[in-house]
């Protein structure tokens, strides 16, 4: 009986594995417009200085001109989302109110320009992997929302990242981040921006349970209990 229980535990552990599904900007051509990919819609969001509204647009693949390895990234650079965090979040739901910023209510934001990436998931996720390039190493800010667009929480990649220092063609330093987030709840919309200075999203990973893991669990259960039941029958 003990061996059977141990075997069942191993099968259960194997069933919780996830498959990496990195979507990299390097897999596309520069200038290519990106819409919905593998269950996620990618949009760019940008607000110009002096404007009270932001603009949504389909993400376009661009080249990192300062990167000697010639990587690409999704959409425009993300920047100044720390200002959105400190001045906007306490008064509004960013996902529903970002399109129409009330200059009277939010005067601190009218003369600020900011940009970001919005991921809209066809199915909720609980984890996310991100790769990004930063000129100043200040990291990313993520606003998380549920399927109804209600704000859940904000997180940054600073505590969760592998940070690599690089040198560009002009001998200036920049940084590459690989970050993994475990949200602990279902998330359907993710608004991504840098803490302050420009940052570039080069890849993301939506980790989902492997379809074959259910079959592994069923095979494990049958292999444990069916032979035992047959022996008892005979």
CORLIN-V138117 format. One record per pair of residues at least 12 apart in sequence whose C-alpha atoms are under 10 Angstrom apart, sorted by sequence separation. I is the first residue (numbers start at 0). J is the second residue. D is the distance in Angstrom with one decimal. If there is no record, write none. Layout:
BEGIN
I/J/D  I/J/D
END
This chain:
BEGIN
42/54/10.0  43/55/5.7  44/56/6.6  60/72/5.8  61/73/6.5  62/74/9.9  141/153/5.6  142/154/6.8  162/174/6.6  163/175/5.1  164/176/9.1  42/55/6.5  43/56/5.3  44/57/9.0  59/72/8.4  60/73/5.0  61/74/6.7  87/100/9.1  140/153/7.1  141/154/5.2  142/155/8.9  162/175/5.7  163/176/6.5  22/36/8.4  42/56/5.7  43/57/6.0  44/58/9.0  58/72/9.6  59/73/6.0  60/74/5.9  61/75/7.8  83/97/9.6  90/104/8.9  140/154/5.9  141/155/5.9  161/175/8.1  162/176/4.7  163/177/8.7  22/37/8.6  41/56/9.0  42/57/4.8  43/58/5.3  58/73/6.1  59/74/4.8  60/75/8.7  61/76/9.7  90/105/8.9  139/154/8.5  140/155/4.5  141/156/8.1  160/175/9.5  161/176/5.6  162/177/6.7  41/57/6.7  42/58/5.1  43/59/8.4  57/73/9.8  58/74/4.5  59/75/7.8  139/155/5.5  140/156/6.9  160/176/6.0  161/177/5.2  162/178/8.6  20/37/8.8  40/57/8.8  41/58/6.0  42/59/8.9  57/74/7.9  58/75/7.7  87/104/9.7  138/155/7.2  139/156/5.6  140/157/9.0  159/176/9.5  160/177/5.4  161/178/6.4  40/58/9.1  41/59/9.3  56/74/8.9  87/105/7.3  137/155/10.0  138/156/6.1  139/157/7.4  159/177/8.4  160/178/4.2  161/179/9.1  86/105/7.5  137/156/9.5  138/157/5.9  157/176/9.1  159/178/5.6  160/179/6.8  86/106/9.5  87/107/9.2  137/157/8.0  138/158/9.8  156/176/8.5  158/178/8.8  159/179/6.0  160/180/9.1  86/107/7.3  87/108/8.2  123/144/9.9  124/145/9.8  136/157/9.4  156/177/8.8  157/178/8.3  158/179/9.7  159/180/7.0  34/56/9.6  35/57/9.4  86/108/7.6  123/145/7.9  138/160/9.0  156/178/6.0  158/180/9.7  159/181/9.6  34/57/6.1  35/58/9.9  94/117/9.2  123/146/7.3  155/178/9.5  156/179/7.7  175/198/9.8  32/56/9.8  33/57/6.3  34/58/6.8  83/107/9.8  117/141/9.7  122/146/8.7  138/162/9.6  156/180/7.6  174/198/9.7  175/199/9.5  176/200/9.5  177/201/9.9  179/203/9.6  32/57/6.5  33/58/5.3  34/59/8.8  82/107/8.8  83/108/7.8  115/140/9.7  116/141/9.7  117/142/9.4  118/143/10.0  119/144/9.7  121/146/9.3  155/180/9.0  175/200/10.0  176/201/9.7  177/202/9.1  178/203/9.2  179/204/8.8  32/58/5.9  33/59/5.8  82/108/7.8  115/141/9.8  120/146/8.8  136/162/8.4  154/180/8.8  175/201/9.5  177/203/9.3  178/204/9.8  31/58/8.6  32/59/4.4  33/60/7.3  119/146/9.3  129/156/8.8  136/163/9.6  30/58/9.6  31/59/5.6  32/60/6.5  83/111/9.6  128/156/9.9  136/164/8.9  154/182/8.9  30/59/5.8  31/60/5.4  32/61/9.7  82/111/8.5  133/162/10.0  29/59/7.8  30/60/5.2  31/61/8.2  43/73/8.4  44/74/8.9  45/75/8.3  82/112/9.8  83/113/8.4  130/160/9.2  132/162/9.6  152/182/9.2  28/59/9.4  29/60/5.0  30/61/6.0  42/73/9.1  43/74/5.8  44/75/8.4  45/76/9.5  82/113/8.6  129/160/9.1  130/161/9.5  131/162/9.8  132/163/9.5  133/164/9.8  134/165/9.8  151/182/9.8  27/59/9.7  28/60/6.8  29/61/5.2  30/62/8.6  41/73/8.5  42/74/7.7  43/75/6.8  45/77/8.6  79/111/8.3  80/112/9.6  81/113/9.7  128/160/9.8  130/162/10.0  132/164/10.0  27/60/7.0  28/61/8.3  29/62/6.3  41/74/8.7  42/75/10.0  43/76/9.2  44/77/8.8  45/78/9.5  79/112/7.5  80/113/6.6  132/165/9.7  134/167/9.9  151/184/9.0  26/60/9.7  27/61/9.5  28/62/9.3  43/77/9.0  78/112/8.3  79/113/5.3  80/114/7.6  151/185/9.5  24/59/9.4  25/60/8.6  78/113/5.4  79/114/7.3  80/115/7.8  151/186/8.2  24/60/6.4  25/61/9.5  77/113/7.1  78/114/5.4  79/115/8.9  136/172/9.4  138/174/9.4  150/186/9.7  153/189/9.7  155/191/9.5  24/61/8.2  25/62/9.0  76/113/9.2  77/114/4.7  78/115/6.8  134/171/8.9  135/172/8.0  136/173/7.0  137/174/9.2  138/175/9.7  139/176/9.5  149/186/9.9  151/188/10.0  153/190/9.5  154/191/9.9  155/192/9.6  156/193/9.7  157/194/10.0  24/62/9.1  76/114/6.7  77/115/4.5  134/172/7.2  135/173/6.3  136/174/5.7  138/176/7.9  148/186/9.4  149/187/9.8  150/188/9.2  153/191/10.0  155/193/9.0  156/194/9.8  75/114/7.1  76/115/7.1  77/116/7.1  133/172/9.5  134/173/4.6  135/174/7.2  136/175/8.1  139/178/9.6  141/180/10.0  143/182/8.7  145/184/8.8  146/185/8.2  147/186/10.0  148/187/7.8  149/188/9.3  150/189/9.8  155/194/8.3  33/73/8.3  74/114/9.5  75/115/7.4  76/116/8.8  133/173/5.9  134/174/6.4  136/176/8.5  138/178/9.8  145/185/6.6  146/186/6.9  147/187/8.3  148/188/7.1  32/73/9.4  33/74/8.8  74/115/8.4  75/116/8.1  132/173/7.3  133/174/5.2  134/175/9.0  143/184/9.9  144/185/8.6  145/186/4.9  146/187/4.9  147/188/9.2  148/189/9.8  29/71/7.3  31/73/9.9  32/74/8.9  74/116/7.4  132/174/5.7  133/175/6.4  143/185/9.4  144/186/5.7  145/187/5.1  146/188/7.1  28/71/8.7  29/72/8.9  53/96/9.8  54/97/9.2  55/98/8.2  73/116/8.2  131/174/8.4  132/175/4.5  133/176/7.8  143/186/6.3  144/187/6.0  145/188/6.5  25/69/8.9  26/70/9.9  27/71/8.4  29/73/9.7  30/74/9.7  52/96/9.4  53/97/6.6  54/98/7.0  131/175/5.9  132/176/6.2  143/187/7.8  144/188/5.1  145/189/9.0  25/70/6.1  26/71/8.7  27/72/9.6  52/97/7.3  53/98/5.0  54/99/9.7  130/175/7.3  131/176/5.3  132/177/9.1  143/188/6.1  144/189/6.4  24/70/7.7  25/71/5.3  27/73/9.8  51/97/9.3  52/98/5.2  53/99/6.9  130/176/5.5  131/177/6.8  142/188/8.2  143/189/4.9  144/190/8.4  23/70/9.5  24/71/5.3  25/72/7.4  51/98/8.3  52/99/4.7  53/100/7.8  129/176/7.8  130/177/4.6  131/178/8.5  142/189/5.7  143/190/6.6  23/71/8.3  24/72/5.2  25/73/9.5  51/99/6.2  52/100/5.5  94/142/8.7  129/177/5.8  130/178/6.4  141/189/6.5  142/190/5.0  143/191/8.9  23/72/8.0  24/73/6.1  50/99/9.5  51/100/5.0  52/101/8.3  93/142/8.3  94/143/9.2  128/177/7.4  129/178/5.1  130/179/9.0  141/190/5.7  142/191/6.5  23/73/8.7  24/74/9.6  50/100/8.5  51/101/6.3  52/102/9.2  93/143/9.9  94/144/7.8  128/178/5.6  129/179/6.5  140/190/8.2  141/191/4.7  142/192/8.6  46/97/9.2  50/101/9.9  51/102/5.8  93/144/9.5  127/178/8.2  128/179/4.5  129/180/8.4  140/191/5.9  141/192/6.6  45/97/9.9  46/98/8.9  50/102/8.5  51/103/9.5  92/144/9.4  127/179/5.8  128/180/6.3  139/191/7.0  140/192/5.3  141/193/8.5  44/97/9.1  45/98/9.6  49/102/9.3  95/148/7.2  126/179/7.4  127/180/5.2  128/181/9.1  139/192/5.7  140/193/5.5  141/194/9.4  44/98/9.1  46/100/9.7  51/105/9.1  88/142/9.5  94/148/6.4  95/149/8.5  126/180/5.4  127/181/6.8  138/192/8.8  139/193/4.1  140/194/5.7  51/106/9.4  93/148/9.2  94/149/7.8  95/150/9.5  125/180/8.3  126/181/4.5  127/182/8.1  138/193/5.8  139/194/5.3  140/195/9.2  76/132/9.8  77/133/9.7  84/140/8.5  92/148/8.5  93/149/9.1  94/150/7.6  125/181/6.1  126/182/5.6  137/193/7.3  138/194/5.9  139/195/8.5  51/108/8.1  52/109/8.9  76/133/9.6  83/140/9.9  84/141/9.7  92/149/7.1  93/150/7.7  124/181/9.4  125/182/5.2  126/183/7.8  136/193/9.7  137/194/6.1  138/195/8.3  139/196/9.7  50/108/8.9  51/109/5.8  58/116/8.1  72/130/9.6  73/131/9.8  81/139/9.1  84/142/8.8  92/150/6.3  124/182/8.4  125/183/5.9  126/184/8.7  136/194/9.5  137/195/7.0  138/196/8.7  139/197/9.7  49/108/8.5  50/109/5.9  51/110/8.8  53/112/9.3  55/114/9.9  57/116/9.8  58/117/9.4  72/131/8.2  80/139/8.4  81/140/7.3  91/150/9.5  92/151/9.9  124/183/9.5  125/184/5.5  126/185/8.7  127/186/9.9  136/195/9.9  137/196/7.0  138/197/9.4  139/198/7.6  48/108/8.4  49/109/5.1  50/110/7.3  51/111/9.7  53/113/8.9  54/114/9.3  55/115/9.7  56/116/9.8  57/117/9.9  72/132/8.7  79/139/9.8  80/140/6.7  124/184/7.9  125/185/5.1  126/186/8.4  133/193/8.6  135/195/9.2  136/196/8.5  137/197/8.9  138/198/7.5  139/199/9.6  48/109/6.4  49/110/4.6  50/111/8.5  53/114/8.9  55/116/9.4  56/117/10.0  71/132/10.0  78/139/8.9  79/140/9.5  80/141/8.9  123/184/8.9  124/185/5.4  125/186/6.1  135/196/6.7  136/197/9.4  137/198/8.5  139/200/9.6  46/108/9.6  47/109/8.6  48/110/4.6  49/111/7.0  50/112/8.4  55/117/9.1  70/132/9.5  77/139/8.6  78/140/9.6  80/142/9.7  88/150/9.2  123/185/5.3  124/186/5.3  125/187/9.0  127/189/9.8  131/193/9.8  134/196/7.5  135/197/7.8  136/198/8.5  46/109/9.1  47/110/8.0  48/111/4.9  49/112/7.9  77/140/9.7  122/185/9.0  123/186/5.1  124/187/6.6  133/196/7.9  134/197/6.6  135/198/8.4  46/110/9.7  47/111/7.1  48/112/4.6  122/186/8.6  123/187/4.6  124/188/9.3  133/197/6.6  134/198/6.7  46/111/7.9  47/112/4.6  48/113/8.2  88/153/9.5  122/187/6.7  123/188/8.2  132/197/8.9  133/198/4.6  134/199/8.9  46/112/5.2  47/113/6.9  66/132/9.2  120/186/8.1  121/187/7.4  122/188/9.8  132/198/5.8  133/199/6.4  45/112/7.4  46/113/5.4  47/114/8.7  119/186/9.4  120/187/5.1  121/188/9.3  131/198/6.8  132/199/5.1  133/200/9.0  45/113/5.8  46/114/6.4  119/187/6.2  120/188/6.2  131/199/5.3  132/200/6.6  44/113/8.2  45/114/4.2  46/115/9.3  63/132/9.0  65/134/9.6  84/153/8.3  118/187/8.2  119/188/4.7  120/189/8.4  130/199/8.6  131/200/4.3  132/201/7.1  44/114/5.4  45/115/6.5  118/188/5.7  119/189/6.7  130/200/6.1  131/201/5.2  132/202/10.0  43/114/7.4  44/115/5.1  45/116/8.8  117/188/7.1  118/189/5.1  119/190/8.8  129/200/7.4  130/201/5.5  131/202/7.0  43/115/5.9  44/116/6.0  117/189/5.7  118/190/6.5  129/201/7.8  130/202/5.0  131/203/8.8  42/115/8.5  43/116/4.7  44/117/7.0  116/189/8.1  117/190/4.5  118/191/8.0  129/202/5.9  130/203/6.1  42/116/5.7  43/117/6.2  116/190/5.9  117/191/6.2  128/202/8.2  129/203/4.4  130/204/8.7  41/116/7.0  42/117/5.1  43/118/9.0  115/190/6.9  116/191/5.1  117/192/9.0  128/203/5.3  129/204/6.3  41/117/5.9  42/118/6.7  115/191/5.5  116/192/6.6  127/203/7.2  128/204/4.6  129/205/9.1  40/117/8.0  41/118/5.0  42/119/8.2  114/191/8.9  115/192/4.6  116/193/9.9  127/204/5.7  128/205/6.6  39/117/9.8  40/118/5.7  41/119/6.7  114/192/6.7  115/193/7.7  126/204/8.7  127/205/5.3  128/206/7.8  39/118/6.3  40/119/5.1  41/120/9.1  113/192/8.5  114/193/8.6  126/205/6.9  127/206/6.5  38/118/9.9  39/119/5.5  40/120/6.6  113/193/9.3  125/205/8.9  126/206/6.4  127/207/9.7  38/119/8.4  39/120/4.5  40/121/8.0  124/205/7.3  125/206/8.3  126/207/8.5  38/120/5.9  39/121/6.0  113/195/9.1  115/197/10.0  124/206/7.7  125/207/8.8  35/118/9.6  37/120/9.2  38/121/5.1  39/122/8.4  113/196/9.9  114/197/9.0  115/198/9.3  116/199/9.8  124/207/7.5  35/119/8.9  36/120/9.7  37/121/8.9  38/122/7.1  113/197/9.5  114/198/9.8  115/199/9.5  116/200/8.4  123/207/9.9  35/120/9.3  36/121/10.0  38/123/9.8  115/200/9.6  120/205/9.4  122/207/10.0  35/121/9.4  94/188/8.4  94/189/9.1  94/190/7.8  93/190/8.8  67/165/9.3  66/165/8.7  67/166/8.1  68/167/9.0  66/166/8.1  67/167/5.9  68/168/9.7  65/166/9.1  66/167/5.6  67/168/5.9  65/167/5.7  66/168/7.0  67/169/9.6  64/167/9.3  65/168/6.4  66/169/9.8  64/168/9.3  65/169/7.9  65/170/10.0  21/127/9.9  22/128/9.9  23/129/9.8  65/171/9.1  20/127/10.0  21/128/7.9  22/129/9.5  23/130/8.7  66/173/8.8  19/127/10.0  20/128/9.1  21/129/8.7  22/130/9.9  65/173/9.2  19/128/8.9  21/130/9.4  83/192/9.5  80/190/9.7  84/194/9.0  80/191/8.2  81/192/8.3  83/194/9.5  80/192/5.3  81/193/7.3  82/194/8.1  83/195/10.0  78/191/9.4  79/192/7.2  80/193/5.7  81/194/4.8  82/195/7.7  77/191/7.5  78/192/5.8  79/193/6.1  80/194/5.4  81/195/5.8  77/192/4.8  78/193/4.8  79/194/5.8  80/195/6.2  81/196/9.6  76/192/8.4  77/193/5.4  78/194/6.7  79/195/4.0  80/196/9.0  76/193/8.6  77/194/8.7  78/195/5.4  79/196/6.2  80/197/10.0  77/195/8.6  78/196/5.3  79/197/7.7  77/196/7.9  78/197/4.7  79/198/9.6  76/196/9.2  77/197/5.5  78/198/6.4  76/197/5.6  77/198/5.2  78/199/9.1  75/197/9.3  76/198/5.4  77/199/6.3  75/198/9.0  76/199/5.1  77/200/8.0  75/199/7.5  76/200/7.7  74/199/8.3  75/200/8.9  72/198/9.7  73/199/7.2  74/200/8.1  72/199/6.0  73/200/5.7  74/201/9.5  71/199/8.7  72/200/5.4  73/201/6.2  71/200/8.6  72/201/4.3  73/202/7.9  71/201/6.1  72/202/7.4  73/203/9.9  70/201/7.5  71/202/9.1  63/199/8.3  62/199/10.0  61/199/9.7  63/201/9.3  62/201/9.8  61/201/9.7  60/201/9.4  44/190/9.1  43/190/9.6  44/191/9.6  39/187/9.5  40/188/9.7  41/189/10.0  42/190/9.6  43/191/9.6  44/192/9.6  39/188/9.4  39/205/8.8  38/205/9.1  37/205/8.9  24/200/8.3  25/201/7.5  26/202/9.6  23/200/9.1  24/201/5.5  25/202/8.2  23/201/6.0  24/202/5.9  22/201/8.6  23/202/4.1  24/203/9.0  22/202/5.4  23/203/6.7  21/202/6.5  22/203/5.4  23/204/8.6  21/203/5.5  22/204/6.1  20/203/8.0  21/204/4.2  22/205/8.4  19/203/9.9  20/204/5.1  21/205/7.0  19/204/6.4  20/205/5.8  21/206/8.6  18/204/9.5  19/205/7.1  20/206/6.2  18/205/8.8  19/206/5.6  20/207/8.2  17/205/9.7  18/206/5.9  19/207/7.8  17/206/5.9  18/207/6.2  19/208/9.6  16/206/9.5  17/207/5.6  18/208/6.6  19/209/9.6  16/207/8.7  17/208/4.8  18/209/6.0  15/207/9.8  16/208/6.4  17/209/5.8  18/210/9.6  15/208/6.8  16/209/7.0  17/210/9.5  14/208/8.0  15/209/8.3  14/209/7.9  17/212/9.0  13/209/10.0  14/210/9.3  16/212/7.5  14/211/8.2  15/212/7.3  14/212/4.5  15/213/9.2  13/212/6.9  14/213/6.4  12/212/9.6  13/213/9.6  14/214/8.6  11/212/8.9  14/215/6.7  15/216/9.8  10/212/8.9  11/213/9.4  13/215/7.7  14/216/6.2  10/213/9.8  13/216/8.0  14/217/9.8  11/215/8.6  12/216/9.3  10/215/6.9  11/216/6.4  10/216/5.7  11/217/9.9  9/216/9.5  10/217/9.0  8/216/9.9  10/218/8.8  11/219/8.6  7/216/8.3  10/219/6.0  11/220/9.6  9/219/9.0  10/220/8.2  8/219/9.6  7/219/6.5  6/219/7.7  7/220/6.8  6/220/9.1  7/222/9.5  3/219/9.8  6/222/9.7  7/223/7.6  3/220/9.5  6/223/7.9  3/222/9.5  4/223/8.8  3/223/6.2  2/223/9.5  3/224/8.5  0/223/9.7
END
